[in-house]
Amino acid sequence: MLLVLCVDLDDDLGRKTDVETPVVGRDNVVDAAVALASADPEDSDVNVLFEGVHIADEIDDEPVEVAAVTGVDAGDVAANRAVGEEVDTVLASLAANEDVRAIVVTDGAQDESVVPVIRSRIRIDGVRRVVVRQAQDLESMYYTIKQVLNDPETRGTILVPLGILLLIYPMTIAVESLGYPGSALGIISGLLGLYVLGRGLGVERILDEAVDRATSGFYGGRITIITYVVAAALLAIGGLSGVTAYENQPKPLSAVEVLAALVNGAVQWFAAAGITSSLGRVTDEYLNGSFEWRYLNAPFYVLAIGGVLHGLSAFFLGSRTLEYLAVVLTGGTLLGLASTLAFAIAESRLNAAERHNQGPGGPSSE
């Protein structure tokens, strides 16, 4: 028997339709192809399925069966393993006493990476790659480029390296004066590189999602909108305070001391930003009815970490003694442990009280 095996490595068939895989039999494969074409007419796997049926219809000198197997939308290893399992299922459904050979049908080199997995289970007579014929005019080229820019997989593969290459030259001239002749070209190349890199990484989608979340937060009355803005302002103030603390040092500093000066000047502002944002999140969780006591650990953790960083930075700058550092480290550890233990006990006791009030059969009414 000859088995025509249509391979969909990233499981477009399963993700875009309700068809369960593997699909065995000519009529079932045709139905699956129609379902995928109805869901996404531009998917190249539609052509793979119809090509498999076409190959099976052309062979009339031996028994032929056509089947479609899919992988998963994950890494190559997981996808290949899933295809191998589905091939085993297809082979188990065929007559055990027949010598089965296969023709593998794919839509590109990526799907052909699974051929060794299939070959380990069945003898392969050939691999057919389906290439769709397109009109070679300007409109077709424009449409192809547009599809590349809209496809997350393709733009991540092509546009991200291109954006990085365009950013190389402006990074080399960043250390030079703007009076050099190459500055204008470098700025233009840098802007183009940022655009292409942002397009390739899908920055516009991330920005749209951030705007949607901010808009829903405004209309939903979420206090985190305010606390995040305040936290951002506190972080900016902390950065300036850290730079000021570094500039006010009376002596030349080593690399470790420079870092300590920056942290010492900024840590209190950063801690205030963390406490502000965490309290806003806790408030929103309480208003939404999903509050849990352990959420209150966040402000205490931020305070403990801030105290430890302040003590360490002050010690490296020589303004505090080793005994002070030991006290700060111990205090920060005890504060974190105490808050964790206190809120865990409070939450467990409240849950136990609720279960006791509900009784063994749940809440009852008389």
Disulfide bonds with the S-S distance in Angstrom:
none
